[in-house]
Amino acid sequence: MPELPEVEVTRRALAPYVEQKTVESVIVRDRRLRWPVPPRLSALLAGRTVERLRRRGKYLLWEFVHGTLISHLGMSGAWRVWPRRRAVPPPGTHDHVDILFIAACVRLTDPRRFGALLWHDARKGDVTQHPLLAGLGIEPFDARFGGAWLYRHTRTRGASIKQVLLGGDVVVGVGNIYASESLFRARISPKRSARRIGLVRYEALATAVREVLTEAIAVGGSTLRDFVGADGADGYFMLDARVYDRAGEPCRVCATPIVRVVQGQRATFYCRVCQKR
Ligand SMILES: [Zn+2]
């Protein structure tokens, strides 16, 4: 499933081909994503210029003067770009949408169709108030995010810190893999109640969250060419995990076997010795 790093790498891959570029037309082959793709998307976007391609959590925001195209990759979605339209291969079964610019073609592929492509008209107000975006927590790379932020927003949260991170309402982008990895680096037990973690330990966690996401984006950056004109490869990537998916293998710090537990139906991996409390 695409997480924040995949979405950020996608954004960086697409931006040079779409920002300040004018849409010629949009081909919608199948509207059936998680919610129906707007029926008149081509009429809405043709002749309009993408001002900026932004990311908020796992959403890509295509900002036009008259509104914003909100896209989410769901479980299996991917955007690909072909810098020259002559080189674009014929669409496959799961290639639901093409956005055509004068030079480039940007194509949305989504085999499982849990992704979304929605239009938010500028007359309805700021896109950050859209129901899908309004409840999102702070961005992990926002200057306001840090130990104090985590501390302040967890004083009444009795749930485990792992669950709170996954919730996305305190901070976005810390998906299942990144939650396990960050907690390991900060030496915090994933089962620890969020309100019982002190400021100093939250400082360590905030640093770890940023480190883990930065590394994952860097790994993705090195595979950036896979997004440009590639076919076949799914374009996902992962950092070299220290605990995630390593149940039974020795901890890289203390050699104790890594434990797998299930929290809220999601697997958590941790070291019982390094992450005692
Ligand atoms: Zn250990």
Residues whose N, C-alpha, C, O or C-beta is under 5 A from the ligand:
A	BS01	ZN	C251 V253 C254 A255 T256 C271 V273 C274
